[in-house]
Amino acid sequence: MGHKSKRNKNFMNYFDLEKKYIFQTYKRAPVLFVKGSGKYLWDNKGKKYLDFFSGISVSSIGHCHPKIVKAIKTQSEKLIHASNLYYTTPQIELAQSLLDLSLGGKVFFSNSGAEANECAIKLARKLGNKAGKNEIVAFKNSFHGRTIATLSATGQKKFHKGFEPLLYGFKFAEFNSLFSVEKLISPKTCAIIVEPIQGEGGVYPAKKEFLIGLRKLCNENKLLLIFDEIQCGLGRTGEIFAYKNYGVIPDILTLAKSLGGGLPVAATIAKNKVAETFSFGDHGSTFGGNPVCCAAGIEVLKIVSDKKLLKNVELTGNYFLLKLKELQKKYNTVKNVRGIGLMLGAELKINGKEIVSDCLQRGLLINCTQDKVLRFLPPLNINRKDVNTAVSILTDVLRKLCNHRFHRLTQKEK
Ligand SMILES: Cc1ncc(COP(=O)(O)O)c(C=O)c1O
């Protein structure tokens, strides 16, 4: 057995093994990563990659940050799990830090973004049901997760297909249109859920007046305002939370992704009056608030709340956006560029798959969402030099692609 598994490791192709053993739900790029440090990843052949995607906004403070490694090591030597039937210190300390930095109130810990939103939806329903209200207004083009409740809140049909019937009670308004929200609010509405910057939907920031307007509508109609900051929170916008960029305070805030520095920990934060809707037994999670993940989270919060780092996100983000605008001017394949801080997108007129794979070949990791939007989510401590490196690879790829397309077009004309 030991002999056989050793042979597998040495001689069999991991891509084939993945196909054989793992549910085929991910279209993976053909690269096997074995090491990470700061803004770089290395594959099994020793090739180095500049990571401008951070594992979908997870490794925001870089890979294997020494403070995170140390916290994980120290905590795992003391206690890895005890369950939520007892008290553990890292969970309570992380809660205190998170609440001090955000809304105050209370937090529920879980393990993923979907679970953080699931908790927010249950909370909104439990409170709303006391007044006969259980409908939630969400937005077209949004993404809130893959559980049935969070899928039901996700405003993209392609994710729903085959999983019907979805949960009753979600209505979808146009993002950035207050008028369309107003039309959907009824005496049965209990909450509005929104990403301040739609990530998966194509990097669309909310307009300031829109979020201010949502807050007003919620106040007037006694609705809960839920901000899903799972992708855009924790420093990515140049503020510790995206709601601070807008000066609009939600009633419920959901966080995940980068909170554990790469380990799974998620948080649903609610003001006291809302949090107290849940009583004993209303919600739970075996692993939620795990001591090791929380020990990592405590360090992550110290790092991402540092003013110097946040200023770097703002300044380097502005510089990156400027560089992307220059690319847009140069190549008409680039239709639009947008974003806040280090959550940026470049919308193309063509499918971006080829660009992503060409960048990968040249040692740059980026992503494409909605087929045509290149999405950039680099670590928050990158500098101008890193931006220049990434942009020069991107320019090279775009130039070659445009030349190739031009060549193909002129060949056709002949
Ligand atoms: C805004 C937002 N909400 C929720 C989720 C779901 O998070 P998870 O995949 O951790 O369940 C994501 C994941 O991409 C997201 O971007």
The ligand as a Tripos MOL2 file, in Angstrom:
@<TRIPOS>MOLECULE
LIG
   16    16     1     0     0
SMALL
NO_CHARGES

@<TRIPOS>ATOM
      1 C1        -19.6430   38.2710   -2.1210 C.3       1 LIG1
      2 C2        -19.5690   36.8110   -1.8180 C.ar      1 LIG1
      3 N1        -20.4350   36.2780   -0.9710 N.ar      1 LIG1
      4 C3        -20.4050   34.9640   -0.6590 C.ar      1 LIG1
      5 C4        -19.4730   34.1220   -1.2230 C.ar      1 LIG1
      6 C5        -19.4510   32.6620   -0.8610 C.3       1 LIG1
      7 O1        -18.3270   32.3590   -0.1100 O.3       1 LIG1
      8 P1        -17.8380   30.8430    0.0900 P.3       1 LIG1
      9 O2        -17.3660   30.3360   -1.2210 O.co2     1 LIG1
     10 O3        -16.7520   30.9420    1.1110 O.co2     1 LIG1
     11 O4        -19.0180   30.0810    0.5950 O.co2     1 LIG1
     12 C6        -18.5480   34.6440   -2.1290 C.ar      1 LIG1
     13 C7        -17.5660   33.7610   -2.7770 C.2       1 LIG1
     14 O5        -16.9710   34.0610   -3.7860 O.2       1 LIG1
     15 C8        -18.5940   36.0220   -2.4460 C.ar      1 LIG1
     16 O6        -17.7350   36.5690   -3.2990 O.3       1 LIG1
@<TRIPOS>BOND
     1     1     2 1
     2     2     3 ar
     3     2    15 ar
     4     3     4 ar
     5     4     5 ar
     6     5     6 1
     7     5    12 ar
     8     6     7 1
     9     7     8 1
    10     8     9 2
    11     8    10 1
    12     8    11 1
    13    12    13 1
    14    12    15 ar
    15    13    14 2
    16    15    16 1
@<TRIPOS>SUBSTRUCTURE
     1 LIG1         1 GROUP 0 **** ****
